[in-house]
Amino acid sequence: MTLEHFAPKEPPQDYAERKRRQAQRNAEAVRTAQDIGELPKVIDPARKAAAEESFRTFCETYFRDVFYLPWSDDHLKVIAKIERAVRTGGLFAMAMPRGSGKTVGCQTAVLWAALTGATPFVTLIAASADRAKDLLENIKTWLETNPLLAEDFPEVTYPIKCLERITNRQKGQKHHGQPTRIEWSADKVVLPTIEGSKASAVVISCSGMKGSDIRGQNHARADGQVVRPQLVMVDDPQTTESAWSPSQSKRREAILAGDVLGMAGPGKKIAGLMAYTVIRPDDMADRMLDREKHPEWQGERTKLVYCFPTNEKLWARYAEIRGDSLRNDGDGSEATAFYDENREAMDEGARIAWAERHNEDELSAIQHAMNLRLRDEAAFFAEYQNEPIVETEGEEMLTAEEITSKINGYDKGVLPLGGSHLTMFIDVQQKALFWLIAAWEEDFTGYVLDYGTWPDQRRAYFTLRDIHRTLARATPGAGLEGSIYAGLEKLCGERLDRTYRREDGTEMKIDRALIDANWGQSTDVVYQFCRQSKHAGIILPSHGRYVGASSLPFSEYRRKRGDRIGHHWRIPSTTGKRQVRHVLIDTNYWKSFVHARLAVAMGDPSCLSLFGRDEKAHCLFSEHLVAEFRIKTMARDRTVDEWKLRATRQDNHWFDCLVGAAVAASIQGATLASLRGQAMAPRERIKLSRLQRR
């Protein structure tokens, strides 16, 4: 036996003690793993220093694959404005053609400002929150994957790389035992806190053009300092839809002036740069670029073409050749050959903004620009020239502002003293029911009492496309037809059972309601509802008919026994398989009729006005009423107004409702004073014996 055999043995370790020691070892291992250790060295300090000093150099050095074409003069102007905004402050608005790289320019500007530490907090704003998050996601990807950035800015990129896209690691990450306090989320990035790094704790956030998203942005740093945005980069803050909406444009303009410029906090100024595309006259971009309206933004517009070619005859021939080629399954190469042969003459007088901008199958930027113009002239002048063509309309078309100004001071739902007819119209859509109630005097003086949707959307602005409170959600378990039926039942119960008060105290109920039965999948269910409803005595399905200049007017329809003929409407006697009478409406005529009533001055007979005292309350409603425009057409010795829906405005539902409510009033007996003498006199009855004597 050895001496060790007789040595005293240590007492066995307590289980709890072993567990504690193991926990300590595990914690130490975690701490060791969380510390990222030494940072890699900067590969090219001179390259990094040059990029930090010049935004242009930064773009050309680290994003050669993005900015692969030579700069135009307009690009250099924008780059200079960005650098000035980052370094010294100021506000600049710049309109650039589509495809000029303004979006990626804003993204790289945000990244440059952050990496150089020029601002402790920079915000990127886009038209929507989702769009803004996409822009920030690109910046995050660059920080993770750009090899040159990794070589020259390891103090930023290495801690990000150590996360390995596992965001849970950000809370425990350390450098030399100190937390990096890195944040890596969809709408906010906080760069790692590293001693000696210019970008230490710099915040990059993103936001859509919504006041609640923009307001209140701040960040508490490890040193106790609370920082707010000091630089904002705004990229195309309007959509095509918002550009065509006066109310949306004004709202976004107000958000920009109030919420965005107030992000820095009380008593502090914020620097900013906006890159726009003008979509239509007087949209948000057009107004912000106007130095008379917003001199603080020092707006400038750039174009794709500053002077067009002067030889219109050769370009007209080019257009013919190109059109013939494309119509016959060609690729337009014949037109390119023609341009090549006559290039000197065809280029004469042209001044292009970016000589290198053209496709591989095109010979020059001038040819590229002319091809874009030939493809869609209206889109070209809006998106590439920032000089949109004013849409041609019929004479004396009302504006949304003129309509909202026609408020009469009555409370919602209150009838004026002269109101003798109370009518309603329901426009049926798959997602919701649009409705309107109006009161009418005998001479067609009208008052819009109330309007809305079912289900109620509970917000001031919405479009049919983005409706969230839908019929389907309001009637779970029901199919399409079932949800429409249930919606009609609820809406009619809420409105047709209700008593409305006239200002003299008289109580009235709706005496005629029309329901749109034109929408394909709703026709049968609308008829079913009108037949089965307890309000069957006052509701009628309605069908709008497009009666153009070449169509047979209602007055020339052959009258059948039992038909009821009114002023550009008729109720046929035959009910067909549905066993429900319906009304047919000449929509072109009645849209002009309603438009004319809206144009009548307040106080004059036959004027149509809106309830309330707040013009802003009717902004969305007025947009529906100007969603169509009229053009005069002639055919068959007839001249009529034909109404067209604007391509950029798809929501006209309350306009349809107002038209339908006016027709309902006509059915109930309302008539313009000028038309009362035109009523058809009853024909004299002639006995058969008198005819025989003739």
C-alpha positions, 0 to 999 in steps of 0.5 A: 500500500502507498502512503496516499492510501492512508492519507485522510480523505476530503469530505464529500461535496454537498450537492448544493455546493456542486450545483453552485460552482457549476452555475458559476462556471456556466455563467463565466462561459456565457460572459466569455462568449458574450464579449466580442474581444478585440476588434479587427484593425482598419484595413485602409485608414486613408480610404476610410478618412477620405470617405468620411470627409466626402459623401460623394467619395463614400458613395463611390468607394463603398457602393460602386455596384449601386452608383455604377454610372457617372454622375449627372450635374443634378446628382452632384447638386443633390450630393452637395445638398446632402453633405451640407444638410449633414454637416451644417444643417438646413432644409432642402427639397429636391424633385428628381425623375423616377429612377434617378437613384434618390431613394438609394441616395437617401439610404446611403446618406443616412448610413454616412451620417451615422458612420461618421458620427455627424449626428447622434440621431438620424431618421429616415421617413417614407410614405408609409411605415412599411416602406420606411422599414424596407429602406432601413432593412437595406441599411442593415443588410449593408452593415452586415454584408458589405465587405469594404465597410467591414474592412474600414468600419470594424468598430461598427460592423464587427459587433453587428456580425457577432450577433449572427442575426440572432437579435437576442444576443444584443442585450448581453453583448460586451466589448472588453467587459462593457455592454455595447448596448447595440439595438437591432430592430425593424424600425430602430438601430442603435450602433454599438457603444465602442470607446473611440468610435465616431459612430458610438451609440448613434441612432438610426430610426425610420417612420412613415408619414403618420404623426403618431409614429413620428412624434416622441422619438428619443433615445437614452444613452449610457452616459445619461444623455437623451438624444432626439433626431437632429437630421431627417432624410425624407424619401418620396413622402407621398403615394400616388393615391395621396397625391390625388387627394387634397385632404391627404396632401394637406394632412401630410404637409401639416405633419411635415411642418409640425411633427417632422420639424419638431422632432428635435425638441423644443428650441432646437432646429432639425436638418433635413433633405427631401427627395420628391417626385411631383405627381400632379399639380398642387400635390404635396411635392408641388407645394413643398417645392414652391419657394413662395409657399415654403421658402424654408425648404429651398426647393429645386426641381430636376428633369430628365430633359431640359430641352426637347429636340427641335426636329419634330418631323423626324421624331414623328416618323420615328414614332410611326416606325417604332409603333409599327414595329411593336404592333407587329411583334417587333422590338423597335429595332427598326426605329433605332436604326432610323435614329442612328441614320438621322441622329445628328438632326434628331438630337439637335436642340436637345439638352438631357440631364443624364447623358449615360441614362439609357437602356442597352438597346438604345443609343442615347439618353435622348432616345431613351427619354423620347421612348418614355414619352411615347409610351405614356406622355402624361406619366412621362411629364409627371414622373420624369419631368416633374411637370404633370399635365393638368387633366382636361375636364368639362367646363365649370367643374367644382373643386373639393374645396368649393364643395366643402365650403357649402356648409349650412350650419345645421346639426347632423341629422336635423332637417331644415324647415322646408324639408318635405322629403327625406331620402336615402341611398345605399351603394353596395360594395363587397367590403362595405355599404356606403350610405347617404341621407338627404332632405329635399324641398319641393323645388329640389333645394337639398340638404345632406343630413348624414352619410357614412359606411356600414360597418362604421370605419371610425376614422376620418380618412380611408379608401375602399381598398384599405377598409379594415372593418368589413362586412365579412368581419362584422358577420362572421360565418356568413358568405358574401351574399349573407354578409351583404344581406345582414349588412343591409338589414342592420343598416336599414334597421338603424336608419329607416326605423329612426325618427328625424327631427325638423327644426320646427319640431316635426318628426319625420322618417325616411320616405324613400330609399334606393339600394344599388343593385348594379354590382354583379354578385349583389344583385340577387341578394338586394332584390331578395332583401327588398322583397323580404324586408319589413321596409319593403314599402319604401325601398327599391332596387336601383340600376344606373344606366349609362345613357350617352350621346349615342344611346337611346334617351329615356324619353324615347323608350316605348312606354308599357302599361303600368310603367312609371316614367319620371324625369330621366328615371323610370320604374318598369311595370314588369318585375320578371322572375324577382317579383320586385319592381326596380328603378332605372336611372340615367346616371349621366343626367343625374350626375350633372343634375347634382353637380349643378345643384352643388354649384348653386349659390347658398340661399338661392332656390335648388341649392344643395348644401352640407350639414355642420359648420366645419369644412374639414369634416367633409374633406373625404366626402368631397373627394368622392364628389370630384372623383369623376369629371364630365366631357361633352359629347355629340352624336345623333344630334344630341349633346350630353355630359358623359361622366368619367372616373378619374384613373387616379381616383377610384372612390366615388361611392358617396357621389353615387349615393347623393345622385341616388338620393336625388332620384329618390326625391324626384320619385317622391315628387320634388321638381325644379321650378323650371321643369314644372311647366314641362310636365306631360299633359294628359292625353285627351280621350278619344272615343272609337266612334269619333275615329270611325267618323273621321 
